[in-house]
Amino acid sequence: MATLVPPVDLPRITESLEVAHTILRRKRDYDLVQKTMILQGYLELSQMNPDRSYDDKIRKASDDLTALIHCTHRCRAIRGSTSDRKSDPVGG
């Protein structure tokens, strides 16, 4: 029995790429650049070769990029809360 795979969610992918580009404007992150380029490459390949399916690779690259964005956001939030405690003379 074949499993149904949902189609690639292009609006979500576009949003992830926009967020990644916004982060990259503020700071350099080799891993984020790499994940972004991989996803963009698969999207371009799917346009250049419409007879081939890159959906699985696009989905994986998108998931990897999204996970890295979330990790970057969490790490920044943790660093921010740590620096708040350091600057608070009463709470520190």
Stockholm file with secondary structure:
# STOCKHOLM 1.0

chainA/1-92         MATLVPPVDLPRITESLEVAHTILRRKRDYDLVQKTMILQGYLELSQMNPDRSYDDKIRKASDDLTALIHCTHRCRAIRGSTSDRKSDPVGG
#=GR chainA/1-92 SS CCCCCCCCCHHHHHHHHHHHHHHHHHSCCHHHHHHHHHHHHHHHHHHHCTTSCCHHHHHHHHHHHHHHHHHHHHHHHHHHHHHHHHHCTTTC
#=GC SS_cons        CCCCCCCCCHHHHHHHHHHHHHHHHHSCCHHHHHHHHHHHHHHHHHHHCTTSCCHHHHHHHHHHHHHHHHHHHHHHHHHHHHHHHHHCTTTC
//
